[in-house]
């Protein structure tokens, strides 16, 4: 019984201690955090190999052979772990505790893939999925219906595509624009349940079951609060968040795949997908929209009506009802178009907070003759530095100044290190001659050519500026509804000139000079003392200049890592050469028959050499963070 307990209790404890020791040694030698599962498998295999190699010599154990046996076991463990680390790096496979969740998500994702594919085939898009393109007059409508049936994420994707007149033909833009306000409403019973769970039905005197509008994420109902105020209630569609998260996972995986292609990498598909996902997640939280409304209202005038928020949760938003009708189908009015453009431009250029999705479905013609803005789920923010650079860019375009446009463009974008500024300036000069020459009328195609030029020179537009131009592109469609033929570029230039003229008034100049003087005054106060110190040091011959080499932490880390690998390589090679010399020597006392002490030292040095070499190999193949 005692032997039985010793075997069944002592052996697991011994093996566990061995695994922990091997894991600690592997981590120290390879410089990695190795999981216990793969370490245990490596230890089992190492013990089997070591037992097979030394099976015949275990009858006469010696301390010298014990070192070789231990070193060989460690070598096998490290070799197996190094091989596994190169093939399957640590962390690339989740732990077993997460496998069940991963399996469930994979099954759900596969079902969603199948459903989306079935929707595409049902609407006649199958040949395009198989790469067999064919001409079809109803392709735009089929795409719109397929996106609408696919759910919220793909509806939002269609809405984004409907603003890209530079990429899609007019028939596609017209069809996809219907996704803005022609989505089937959800059942009232489901909407009522969401409303009751979020704010409670006792907060309302009545709620109209028939929605005023239905969008991809939510629908709007007319209601009356218990206080008697007439409001509209924006209620999120039931289960829309779970569906959107699953679809965003699919979009993210597709983006990772496309990022490996040349054109996908050039377009930055991964970043575009991440930006789309972040924007959609913000729209799914109505508390963000409530804060957006407050931020826009705080810096806006009364030329355009904005709703007032009464209460908000993550899925319900209660606002004042704007008494009006959508601008689509209303009488044409150039004055209203100009008012809306100036309202948005003032938000972009001066306030830094702007409505990022002013499509016709989000603009109302109010009963008092003003325009009203709805749906603040997508709001852009731009800091003062980018606003100033954007103003300089528009000013350079207005003055046809290639040098100024080059400087402003380089301030707005992330520039590569090897950019040829002179060639960029010449290209921008040709761009201006083509679009801003005598007799030319600038239009939005000018900005499309400007973006193409930016992409050709490898410049990267910040997401904030991309949101500005996307909002202006969307606004152009709305202005075309209010006043066909309205030239957004000419009106924007007139607005910029007015702002510049306002800044050149004596009062504005005096205020600007006072602000700048307040900023530099502390520096001017310290300047005489610093000049006195410098001149005094020069007179006494003590003026010196110090420059730190490798001041950047990244440079120090790179050099340290490089020296580390070089030292390990030299030590491993030296140990290998010494091992070969000792193994070839026949001198020294005999440890066991046919094995001398020099050979024992040689075997141990050979093990050390291989271990150091494995450390270098793992360091070379390890992914850089």
GULORO-759860 format. One record per residue (C-alpha): residue in three letters; chain; x, y, z. Coordinates in pm, whole numbers, padded with zeros to 5 digits, m for minus. Example, Ala and Ser with C-alpha at 12.3 -4.5 7.8 and 13.67 -1.06 7.14 Angstrom:
(ala; A; (01230; m00450; 00780))
(ser; A; (01367; m00106; 00714))
END
This chain:
(unk; A; (00000; 00000; 00000))
(unk; A; (00286; 00235; 00083))
(unk; A; (00454; 00171; m00251))
(unk; A; (00119; 00226; m00420))
(unk; A; (00075; 00568; m00255))
(unk; A; (00436; 00662; m00325))
(unk; A; (00387; 00579; m00694))
(unk; A; (00048; 00743; m00746))
(unk; A; (00118; 01050; m00534))
(unk; A; (00494; 01093; m00557))
(unk; A; (00518; 01052; m00934))
(unk; A; (00266; 01329; m01020))
(unk; A; (00431; 01564; m00771))
(unk; A; (00777; 01486; m00911))
(unk; A; (00653; 01532; m01267))
(unk; A; (00482; 01861; m01175))
(unk; A; (00799; 01992; m01014))
(unk; A; (00996; 01883; m01320))
(unk; A; (00754; 02062; m01553))
(unk; A; (00773; 02380; m01343))
(unk; A; (01151; 02365; m01337))
(unk; A; (01175; 02304; m01711))
(unk; A; (00924; 02582; m01778))
(unk; A; (01125; 02827; m01563))
(unk; A; (01450; 02725; m01736))
(unk; A; (01288; 02753; m02081))
(unk; A; (01156; 03099; m02002))
(unk; A; (01498; 03216; m01884))
(unk; A; (01688; 03064; m02176))
(unk; A; (01444; 03155; m02455))
(unk; A; (01328; 03481; m02298))
(unk; A; (00961; 03382; m02345))
(unk; A; (00661; 03304; m02129))
(unk; A; (00598; 02938; m02214))
(unk; A; (00262; 02778; m02135))
(unk; A; (00249; 02478; m01903))
(unk; A; (00061; 02261; m02154))
(unk; A; (00327; 02267; m02424))
(unk; A; (00600; 02248; m02157))
(unk; A; (00443; 01931; m02013))
(unk; A; (00432; 01763; m02356))
(unk; A; (00793; 01863; m02418))
(unk; A; (00901; 01724; m02079))
(unk; A; (00731; 01389; m02144))
(unk; A; (00903; 01355; m02479))
(unk; A; (01238; 01466; m02334))
(unk; A; (01218; 01210; m02053))
(unk; A; (01138; 00935; m02303))
(unk; A; (01434; 01032; m02526))
(unk; A; (01676; 01066; m02234))
(unk; A; (01567; 00728; m02093))
(unk; A; (01621; 00566; m02431))
(unk; A; (01966; 00717; m02480))
(unk; A; (02092; 00642; m02128))
(unk; A; (01896; 00324; m02068))
(unk; A; (02204; 00106; m02088))
(unk; A; (02420; 00321; m01860))
(unk; A; (02177; 00380; m01575))
(unk; A; (02319; 00079; m01391))
(unk; A; (02641; 00271; m01329))
(unk; A; (02530; 00629; m01280))
(unk; A; (02792; 00898; m01228))
(unk; A; (02764; 01265; m01164))
(unk; A; (02933; 01338; m01496))
(unk; A; (02680; 01134; m01694))
(unk; A; (02400; 01288; m01486))
(unk; A; (02498; 01633; m01611))
(unk; A; (02486; 01508; m01970))
(unk; A; (02148; 01342; m01912))
(unk; A; (02007; 01657; m01752))
(unk; A; (02154; 01874; m02024))
(unk; A; (02018; 01648; m02299))
(unk; A; (01671; 01653; m02140))
(unk; A; (01682; 02031; m02117))
(unk; A; (01810; 02051; m02473))
(unk; A; (01521; 01839; m02603))
(unk; A; (01269; 02048; m02409))
(unk; A; (01417; 02377; m02530))
(unk; A; (01445; 02247; m02887))
(unk; A; (01083; 02135; m02897))
(unk; A; (00963; 02460; m02740))
(unk; A; (01177; 02668; m02978))
(unk; A; (01038; 02476; m03276))
(unk; A; (00684; 02521; m03146))
(unk; A; (00749; 02892; m03087))
(unk; A; (00867; 02942; m03446))
(unk; A; (00574; 02748; m03595))
(unk; A; (00298; 02848; m03349))
(unk; A; (00405; 03151; m03136))
(unk; A; (00288; 03177; m02777))
(unk; A; (m00051; 03347; m02761))
(unk; A; (m00151; 03265; m03118))
(unk; A; (m00369; 02981; m02989))
(unk; A; (m00606; 03073; m02702))
(unk; A; (m00601; 02861; m02385))
(unk; A; (m00834; 02559; m02367))
(unk; A; (m01068; 02748; m02132))
(unk; A; (m01164; 02974; m02425))
(unk; A; (m01211; 02702; m02686))
(unk; A; (m01582; 02652; m02616))
(unk; A; (m01655; 03023; m02654))
(unk; A; (m01450; 03035; m02973))
(unk; A; (m01641; 02737; m03111))
(unk; A; (m01974; 02903; m03037))
(unk; A; (m01863; 03228; m03201))
(unk; A; (m01730; 03040; m03505))
(unk; A; (m02059; 02856; m03546))
(unk; A; (m02253; 03182; m03517))
(unk; A; (m02017; 03352; m03764))
(unk; A; (m02054; 03063; m04010))
(unk; A; (m02431; 03085; m03985))
(unk; A; (m02412; 03460; m04051))
(unk; A; (m02183; 03404; m04349))
(unk; A; (m02431; 03152; m04490))
(unk; A; (m02725; 03386; m04434))
(unk; A; (m02552; 03679; m04603))
(unk; A; (m02448; 03460; m04895))
(unk; A; (m02805; 03331; m04931))
(unk; A; (m02936; 03690; m04933))
(unk; A; (m02687; 03785; m05203))
(unk; A; (m02785; 03486; m05420))
(unk; A; (m03156; 03556; m05367))
(unk; A; (m03112; 03906; m05509))
(unk; A; (m02912; 03790; m05810))
(unk; A; (m02563; 03876; m05685))
(unk; A; (m02434; 03519; m05701))
(unk; A; (m02239; 03557; m06029))
(unk; A; (m02051; 03856; m05885))
(unk; A; (m01956; 03659; m05572))
(unk; A; (m01815; 03387; m05797))
(unk; A; (m01620; 03644; m06001))
(unk; A; (m01839; 03606; m06311))
(unk; A; (m01927; 03968; m06372))
(unk; A; (m02206; 04047; m06613))
(unk; A; (m02392; 04357; m06716))
(unk; A; (m02730; 04401; m06548))
(unk; A; (m02953; 04706; m06549))
(unk; A; (m03097; 04614; m06209))
(unk; A; (m02766; 04554; m06032))
(unk; A; (m02788; 04874; m05826))
(unk; A; (m03137; 04788; m05701))
(unk; A; (m03032; 04429; m05627))
(unk; A; (m02736; 04553; m05424))
(unk; A; (m02957; 04792; m05228))
(unk; A; (m03213; 04522; m05149))
(unk; A; (m02941; 04276; m05048))
(unk; A; (m02779; 04529; m04814))
(unk; A; (m03117; 04615; m04667))
(unk; A; (m03201; 04250; m04598))
(unk; A; (m02853; 04179; m04457))
(unk; A; (m02913; 04399; m04153))
(unk; A; (m02795; 04706; m03972))
(unk; A; (m02421; 04689; m04041))
(unk; A; (m02463; 04646; m04414))
(unk; A; (m02732; 04914; m04426))
(unk; A; (m02485; 05155; m04265))
(unk; A; (m02221; 05039; m04512))
(unk; A; (m02460; 05118; m04796))
(unk; A; (m02526; 05460; m04647))
(unk; A; (m02153; 05532; m04639))
(unk; A; (m02116; 05414; m05000))
(unk; A; (m02406; 05636; m05109))
(unk; A; (m02191; 05939; m05026))
(unk; A; (m01897; 05824; m05240))
(unk; A; (m01993; 05979; m05571))
(unk; A; (m01626; 05965; m05666))
(unk; A; (m01631; 05583; m05655))
(unk; A; (m01980; 05475; m05762))
(unk; A; (m02194; 05554; m06069))
(unk; A; (m02500; 05775; m06030))
(unk; A; (m02751; 05488; m06044))
(unk; A; (m02577; 05314; m05752))
(unk; A; (m02567; 05638; m05550))
(unk; A; (m02938; 05699; m05616))
(unk; A; (m03036; 05348; m05512))
(unk; A; (m02815; 05332; m05203))
(unk; A; (m02940; 05673; m05088))
(unk; A; (m03282; 05510; m05040))
(unk; A; (m03131; 05320; m04750))
(unk; A; (m03134; 05647; m04555))
(unk; A; (m03506; 05646; m04475))
(unk; A; (m03674; 05345; m04640))
(unk; A; (m03616; 05061; m04395))
(unk; A; (m03909; 04842; m04279))
(unk; A; (m04008; 04926; m03918))
(unk; A; (m03979; 04679; m03632))
(unk; A; (m04288; 04534; m03464))
(unk; A; (m04450; 04766; m03212))
(unk; A; (m04459; 04494; m02945))
(unk; A; (m04078; 04461; m02960))
(unk; A; (m04029; 04838; m02958))
(unk; A; (m04268; 04878; m02666))
(unk; A; (m04070; 04620; m02466))
(unk; A; (m03744; 04811; m02521))
(unk; A; (m03911; 05140; m02426))
(unk; A; (m04059; 04994; m02108))
(unk; A; (m03729; 04834; m02005))
(unk; A; (m03523; 05151; m02058))
(unk; A; (m03734; 05443; m01929))
(unk; A; (m04072; 05295; m01835))
(unk; A; (m04402; 05359; m02008))
(unk; A; (m04530; 05566; m01714))
(unk; A; (m04299; 05849; m01829))
(unk; A; (m04533; 05908; m02125))
(unk; A; (m04893; 06007; m02151))
(unk; A; (m04913; 05842; m02491))
(unk; A; (m04686; 05694; m02758))
(unk; A; (m04793; 05655; m03122))
(unk; A; (m04733; 05292; m03231))
(unk; A; (m04690; 05404; m03592))
(unk; A; (m04331; 05527; m03641))
(unk; A; (m04258; 05861; m03803))
(unk; A; (m03940; 05718; m03958))
(unk; A; (m03753; 05390; m03951))
(unk; A; (m03377; 05369; m03991))
(unk; A; (m03129; 05087; m03978))
(unk; A; (m03046; 05129; m03609))
(unk; A; (m03359; 05283; m03459))
(unk; A; (m03704; 05416; m03536))
(unk; A; (m03877; 05734; m03420))
(unk; A; (m04225; 05756; m03264))
(unk; A; (m04437; 06057; m03179))
(unk; A; (m04513; 06078; m02805))
(unk; A; (m04639; 06303; m02529))
(unk; A; (m04460; 06317; m02194))
(unk; A; (m04642; 06297; m01864))
(unk; A; (m04578; 06672; m01833))
(unk; A; (m04770; 06732; m02156))
(unk; A; (m04467; 06820; m02376))
(unk; A; (m04481; 06688; m02731))
(unk; A; (m04167; 06488; m02807))
(unk; A; (m04028; 06222; m03035))
(unk; A; (m03885; 05898; m02898))
(unk; A; (m03594; 05733; m03076))
(unk; A; (m03594; 05363; m02986))
(unk; A; (m03319; 05124; m03084))
(unk; A; (m03424; 04815; m03277))
(unk; A; (m03437; 04502; m03058))
(unk; A; (m03125; 04284; m03072))
(unk; A; (m02960; 04521; m03318))
(unk; A; (m02647; 04549; m03102))
(unk; A; (m02577; 04175; m03096))
(unk; A; (m02627; 04147; m03471))
(unk; A; (m02403; 04449; m03534))
(unk; A; (m02122; 04308; m03317))
(unk; A; (m02130; 03981; m03511))
(unk; A; (m02125; 04164; m03842))
(unk; A; (m01842; 04391; m03730))
(unk; A; (m01641; 04080; m03643))
(unk; A; (m01694; 03959; m04001))
(unk; A; (m01599; 04301; m04142))
(unk; A; (m01286; 04308; m03927))
(unk; A; (m01175; 03962; m04043))
(unk; A; (m01236; 04052; m04407))
(unk; A; (m01037; 04372; m04359))
(unk; A; (m00745; 04176; m04211))
(unk; A; (m00749; 03951; m04518))
(unk; A; (m00770; 04242; m04763))
(unk; A; (m00494; 04428; m04577))
(unk; A; (m00248; 04166; m04703))
(unk; A; (m00319; 04265; m05064))
(unk; A; (m00133; 04551; m05228))
(unk; A; (m00440; 04764; m05297))
(unk; A; (m00587; 04688; m04954))
(unk; A; (m00267; 04798; m04784))
(unk; A; (m00255; 05115; m04996))
(unk; A; (m00612; 05204; m04900))
(unk; A; (m00557; 05119; m04534))
(unk; A; (m00852; 04879; m04526))
(unk; A; (m00779; 04774; m04168))
(unk; A; (m00792; 05133; m04042))
(unk; A; (m01105; 05206; m04247))
(unk; A; (m01280; 04903; m04100))
(unk; A; (m01171; 05003; m03748))
(unk; A; (m01303; 05356; m03803))
(unk; A; (m01632; 05223; m03939))
(unk; A; (m01667; 04989; m03640))
(unk; A; (m01593; 05266; m03389))
(unk; A; (m01845; 05500; m03554))
(unk; A; (m02114; 05231; m03560))
(unk; A; (m02059; 05142; m03193))
(unk; A; (m02101; 05510; m03105))
(unk; A; (m02429; 05522; m03296))
(unk; A; (m02548; 05220; m03099))
(unk; A; (m02515; 05416; m02773))
(unk; A; (m02776; 05695; m02766))
(unk; A; (m02607; 05856; m02467))
(unk; A; (m02326; 05951; m02705))
(unk; A; (m02581; 06113; m02936))
(unk; A; (m02727; 06311; m02644))
(unk; A; (m02380; 06445; m02561))
(unk; A; (m02325; 06523; m02929))
(unk; A; (m02645; 06729; m02946))
(unk; A; (m02540; 06925; m02638))
(unk; A; (m02191; 06985; m02783))
(unk; A; (m02324; 07110; m03119))
(unk; A; (m02595; 07324; m02960))
(unk; A; (m02342; 07490; m02729))
(unk; A; (m02149; 07641; m03022))
(unk; A; (m02434; 07697; m03273))
(unk; A; (m02655; 07994; m03352))
(unk; A; (m03032; 07988; m03412))
(unk; A; (m03019; 07991; m03795))
(unk; A; (m03078; 07613; m03792))
(unk; A; (m03306; 07437; m03545))
(unk; A; (m03167; 07168; m03315))
(unk; A; (m03364; 06932; m03085))
(unk; A; (m03351; 06953; m02706))
(unk; A; (m03292; 06627; m02518))
(unk; A; (m03530; 06541; m02232))
(unk; A; (m03389; 06200; m02134))
(unk; A; (m03154; 05941; m02275))
(unk; A; (m03034; 05586; m02215))
(unk; A; (m02815; 05360; m02427))
(unk; A; (m03118; 05248; m02632))
(unk; A; (m03378; 05528; m02595))
(unk; A; (m03353; 05900; m02669))
(unk; A; (m03637; 06144; m02596))
(unk; A; (m03614; 06483; m02770))
(unk; A; (m03830; 06782; m02860))
(unk; A; (m04030; 06728; m03175))
(unk; A; (m03919; 06956; m03459))
(unk; A; (m04232; 07062; m03648))
(unk; A; (m04139; 07020; m04013))
(unk; A; (m04113; 06798; m04318))
(unk; A; (m03810; 06638; m04488))
(unk; A; (m03645; 06863; m04745))
(unk; A; (m03674; 06596; m05016))
(unk; A; (m03965; 06703; m05235))
(unk; A; (m03995; 07057; m05090))
(unk; A; (m03975; 07379; m05291))
(unk; A; (m03630; 07490; m05406))
(unk; A; (m03471; 07768; m05201))
(unk; A; (m03113; 07886; m05264))
(unk; A; (m03117; 08097; m04949))
(unk; A; (m03184; 07793; m04729))
(unk; A; (m02909; 07602; m04907))
(unk; A; (m02663; 07883; m04838))
(unk; A; (m02773; 07903; m04473))
(unk; A; (m02721; 07529; m04422))
(unk; A; (m02378; 07537; m04588))
(unk; A; (m02261; 07829; m04377))
(unk; A; (m02396; 07663; m04062))
(unk; A; (m02194; 07347; m04128))
(unk; A; (m01883; 07538; m04242))
(unk; A; (m01892; 07748; m03925))
(unk; A; (m01906; 07428; m03720))
(unk; A; (m01610; 07282; m03911))
(unk; A; (m01386; 07588; m03947))
(unk; A; (m01457; 07779; m03626))
(unk; A; (m01629; 07561; m03364))
(unk; A; (m01459; 07226; m03424))
(unk; A; (m01778; 07022; m03364))
(unk; A; (m01995; 06939; m03666))
(unk; A; (m02277; 06715; m03784))
(unk; A; (m02097; 06443; m03982))
(unk; A; (m02399; 06298; m04166))
(unk; A; (m02617; 06583; m04306))
(unk; A; (m02797; 06375; m04572))
(unk; A; (m03148; 06480; m04687))
(unk; A; (m03320; 06242; m04445))
(unk; A; (m03158; 06425; m04151))
(unk; A; (m03259; 06777; m04264))
(unk; A; (m03613; 06915; m04208))
(unk; A; (m03788; 07223; m04340))
(unk; A; (m03948; 07363; m04023))
(unk; A; (m04284; 07536; m04006))
(unk; A; (m04116; 07867; m03917))
(unk; A; (m03917; 07862; m04244))
(unk; A; (m03587; 07750; m04094))
(unk; A; (m03403; 07425; m04144))
(unk; A; (m03367; 07166; m03868))
(unk; A; (m03104; 06895; m03817))
(unk; A; (m03174; 06545; m03686))
(unk; A; (m02973; 06233; m03595))
(unk; A; (m02655; 06336; m03416))
(unk; A; (m02528; 05980; m03380))
(unk; A; (m02234; 06073; m03604))
(unk; A; (m02058; 06394; m03498))
(unk; A; (m01706; 06497; m03601))
(unk; A; (m01453; 06681; m03387))
(unk; A; (m01148; 06865; m03516))
(unk; A; (m00888; 07038; m03299))
(unk; A; (m00763; 07394; m03340))
(unk; A; (m00435; 07293; m03509))
(unk; A; (m00611; 07095; m03781))
(unk; A; (m00872; 07370; m03822))
(unk; A; (m00597; 07625; m03879))
(unk; A; (m00425; 07398; m04132))
(unk; A; (m00757; 07337; m04309))
(unk; A; (m00819; 07711; m04327))
(unk; A; (m00473; 07763; m04476))
(unk; A; (m00543; 07488; m04730))
(unk; A; (m00869; 07653; m04844))
(unk; A; (m00698; 07994; m04850))
(unk; A; (m00417; 07856; m05068))
(unk; A; (m00674; 07707; m05307))
(unk; A; (m00855; 08041; m05322))
(unk; A; (m00528; 08224; m05400))
(unk; A; (m00400; 07952; m05640))
(unk; A; (m00081; 07927; m05432))
(unk; A; (00093; 07588; m05489))
(unk; A; (00359; 07652; m05223))
(unk; A; (00099; 07744; m04961))
(unk; A; (m00115; 07446; m05058))
(unk; A; (00187; 07216; m05022))
(unk; A; (00267; 07346; m04673))
(unk; A; (m00096; 07324; m04560))
(unk; A; (m00134; 06973; m04704))
(unk; A; (00180; 06850; m04527))
(unk; A; (00045; 06992; m04200))
(unk; A; (m00285; 06810; m04246))
(unk; A; (m00145; 06471; m04344))
(unk; A; (00104; 06221; m04207))
(unk; A; (00399; 06259; m04441))
(unk; A; (00647; 05984; m04533))
(unk; A; (01014; 06050; m04467))
(unk; A; (01122; 06022; m04833))
(unk; A; (00863; 06256; m04988))
(unk; A; (00980; 06482; m05272))
(unk; A; (00830; 06818; m05172))
(unk; A; (00940; 06989; m05495))
(unk; A; (00766; 06728; m05709))
(unk; A; (00457; 06750; m05487))
(unk; A; (00448; 07127; m05529))
(unk; A; (00470; 07094; m05909))
(unk; A; (00189; 06837; m05907))
(unk; A; (m00027; 07069; m05697))
(unk; A; (00050; 07353; m05937))
(unk; A; (m00075; 07141; m06227))
(unk; A; (m00380; 07049; m06020))
(unk; A; (m00461; 07418; m05966))
(unk; A; (m00407; 07503; m06332))
(unk; A; (m00652; 07227; m06427))
(unk; A; (m00927; 07319; m06181))
(unk; A; (m00871; 07685; m06088))
(unk; A; (m00754; 07835; m06416))
(unk; A; (m00922; 08117; m06605))
(unk; A; (m01277; 08028; m06705))
(unk; A; (m01285; 07716; m06485))
(unk; A; (m01563; 07657; m06235))
(unk; A; (m01446; 07458; m05932))
(unk; A; (m01663; 07167; m05822))
(unk; A; (m01642; 06868; m05589))
(unk; A; (m01450; 06669; m05851))
(unk; A; (m01159; 06897; m05763))
(unk; A; (m01142; 06739; m05416))
(unk; A; (m01158; 06391; m05570))
(unk; A; (m00851; 06472; m05781))
(unk; A; (m00682; 06621; m05474))
(unk; A; (m00738; 06297; m05277))
(unk; A; (m00599; 06094; m05568))
(unk; A; (m00289; 06314; m05569))
(unk; A; (m00250; 06275; m05192))
(unk; A; (m00270; 05897; m05226))
(unk; A; (m00016; 05895; m05509))
(unk; A; (00244; 06067; m05292))
(unk; A; (00185; 05830; m04999))
(unk; A; (00029; 06090; m04771))
(unk; A; (m00221; 05975; m04507))
(unk; A; (m00523; 06194; m04428))
(unk; A; (m00619; 06194; m04056))
(unk; A; (m00962; 06047; m03975))
(unk; A; (m01086; 06388; m03854))
(unk; A; (m01014; 06553; m04189))
(unk; A; (m01158; 06255; m04377))
(unk; A; (m01477; 06300; m04174))
(unk; A; (m01488; 06667; m04274))
(unk; A; (m01471; 06592; m04646))
(unk; A; (m01716; 06303; m04610))
(unk; A; (m01962; 06538; m04438))
(unk; A; (m01916; 06799; m04712))
(unk; A; (m01969; 06535; m04980))
(unk; A; (m02292; 06429; m04807))
(unk; A; (m02393; 06792; m04765))
(unk; A; (m02352; 06852; m05138))
(unk; A; (m02630; 06603; m05208))
(unk; A; (m02858; 06777; m04958))
(unk; A; (m02780; 07118; m05105))
(unk; A; (m02859; 06979; m05451))
(unk; A; (m03206; 06888; m05321))
(unk; A; (m03259; 07237; m05177))
(unk; A; (m03115; 07417; m05479))
(unk; A; (m03016; 07218; m05791))
(unk; A; (m02692; 07348; m05939))
(unk; A; (m02574; 07497; m05608))
(unk; A; (m02194; 07530; m05622))
(unk; A; (m02059; 07429; m05284))
(unk; A; (m01698; 07519; m05374))
(unk; A; (m01772; 07876; m05481))
(unk; A; (m01990; 07938; m05176))
(unk; A; (m01724; 07791; m04948))
(unk; A; (m01463; 08025; m05097))
(unk; A; (m01695; 08320; m05035))
(unk; A; (m01744; 08208; m04672))
(unk; A; (m01367; 08175; m04623))
(unk; A; (m01308; 08525; m04764))
(unk; A; (m01567; 08668; m04526))
(unk; A; (m01399; 08502; m04230))
(unk; A; (m01059; 08635; m04336))
(unk; A; (m01202; 08985; m04373))
(unk; A; (m01356; 08966; m04026))
(unk; A; (m01018; 08867; m03883))
(unk; A; (m00848; 09167; m04046))
(unk; A; (m01062; 09429; m03874))
(unk; A; (m00870; 09658; m03633))
(unk; A; (m01047; 09508; m03333))
(unk; A; (m00969; 09147; m03440))
(unk; A; (m00605; 09230; m03514))
(unk; A; (m00566; 09406; m03178))
(unk; A; (m00722; 09112; m02994))
(unk; A; (m00501; 08861; m03179))
(unk; A; (m00187; 09063; m03103))
(unk; A; (m00282; 09081; m02736))
(unk; A; (m00334; 08704; m02720))
(unk; A; (m00002; 08633; m02890))
(unk; A; (00179; 08880; m02663))
(unk; A; (00036; 08711; m02356))
(unk; A; (00166; 08378; m02485))
(unk; A; (00523; 08497; m02549))
(unk; A; (00555; 08739; m02257))
(unk; A; (00687; 08477; m02007))
(unk; A; (00952; 08374; m02258))
(unk; A; (01053; 08737; m02319))
(unk; A; (01093; 08792; m01944))
(unk; A; (01338; 08500; m01917))
(unk; A; (01529; 08590; m02233))
(unk; A; (01765; 08861; m02086))
(unk; A; (01883; 08633; m01804))
(unk; A; (01950; 08349; m02047))
(unk; A; (02142; 08576; m02283))
(unk; A; (02350; 08702; m01987))
(unk; A; (02436; 08343; m01887))
(unk; A; (02539; 08250; m02241))
(unk; A; (02761; 08559; m02287))
(unk; A; (02917; 08507; m01942))
(unk; A; (02999; 08145; m02025))
(unk; A; (03153; 08254; m02357))
(unk; A; (03375; 08514; m02185))
(unk; A; (03502; 08257; m01933))
(unk; A; (03548; 07985; m02194))
(unk; A; (03290; 07758; m02031))
(unk; A; (03037; 07750; m02313))
(unk; A; (02978; 07395; m02424))
(unk; A; (02715; 07191; m02602))
(unk; A; (02611; 06841; m02498))
(unk; A; (02435; 06595; m02722))
(unk; A; (02313; 06259; m02597))
(unk; A; (02372; 05966; m02825))
(unk; A; (02084; 05717; m02842))
(unk; A; (01856; 05949; m02646))
(unk; A; (01550; 05774; m02789))
(unk; A; (01445; 05466; m02593))
(unk; A; (01368; 05281; m02918))
(unk; A; (01725; 05335; m03042))
(unk; A; (01870; 05209; m02713))
(unk; A; (01643; 04907; m02719))
(unk; A; (01743; 04823; m03077))
(unk; A; (02117; 04852; m03011))
(unk; A; (02091; 04657; m02684))
(unk; A; (01898; 04377; m02852))
(unk; A; (02145; 04365; m03141))
(unk; A; (02446; 04345; m02907))
(unk; A; (02268; 04080; m02703))
(unk; A; (02215; 03860; m03007))
(unk; A; (02575; 03913; m03124))
(unk; A; (02712; 03814; m02783))
(unk; A; (02492; 03503; m02768))
(unk; A; (02605; 03405; m03119))
(unk; A; (02974; 03449; m03031))
(unk; A; (02940; 03257; m02706))
(unk; A; (02745; 02977; m02875))
(unk; A; (03001; 02949; m03154))
(unk; A; (03289; 02950; m02905))
(unk; A; (03124; 02679; m02696))
(unk; A; (03063; 02476; m03012))
(unk; A; (03427; 02500; m03123))
(unk; A; (03551; 02401; m02776))
(unk; A; (03305; 02109; m02771))
(unk; A; (03437; 01978; m03102))
(unk; A; (03796; 02003; m02980))
(unk; A; (03719; 01823; m02653))
(unk; A; (03517; 01550; m02826))
(unk; A; (03808; 01487; m03060))
(unk; A; (04055; 01459; m02770))
(unk; A; (04139; 01113; m02633))
(unk; A; (04302; 01223; m02308))
(unk; A; (04168; 01251; m01955))
(unk; A; (04041; 00994; m01705))
(unk; A; (03774; 00746; m01810))
(unk; A; (03427; 00810; m01660))
(unk; A; (03270; 00498; m01809))
(unk; A; (03404; 00261; m02072))
(unk; A; (03468; 00444; m02400))
(unk; A; (03372; 00784; m02247))
(unk; A; (03640; 01008; m02102))
(unk; A; (03615; 01320; m01889))
(unk; A; (03708; 01542; m02184))
(unk; A; (03420; 01392; m02383))
(unk; A; (03182; 01466; m02095))
(unk; A; (03295; 01829; m02096))
(unk; A; (03259; 01832; m02473))
(unk; A; (02903; 01699; m02464))
(unk; A; (02803; 01959; m02204))
(unk; A; (02961; 02242; m02402))
(unk; A; (02784; 02116; m02714))
(unk; A; (02453; 02131; m02528))
(unk; A; (02533; 02486; m02412))
(unk; A; (02619; 02583; m02770))
(unk; A; (02293; 02446; m02906))
(unk; A; (02091; 02617; m02630))
(unk; A; (02248; 02955; m02706))
(unk; A; (02186; 02901; m03077))
(unk; A; (01821; 02823; m03010))
(unk; A; (01792; 03144; m02807))
(unk; A; (01922; 03343; m03106))
(unk; A; (01689; 03162; m03348))
(unk; A; (01384; 03231; m03131))
(unk; A; (01485; 03597; m03097))
(unk; A; (01513; 03625; m03478))
(unk; A; (01173; 03465; m03549))
(unk; A; (00987; 03626; m03260))
(unk; A; (00724; 03879; m03384))
(unk; A; (00811; 04240; m03305))
(unk; A; (00559; 04430; m03095))
END
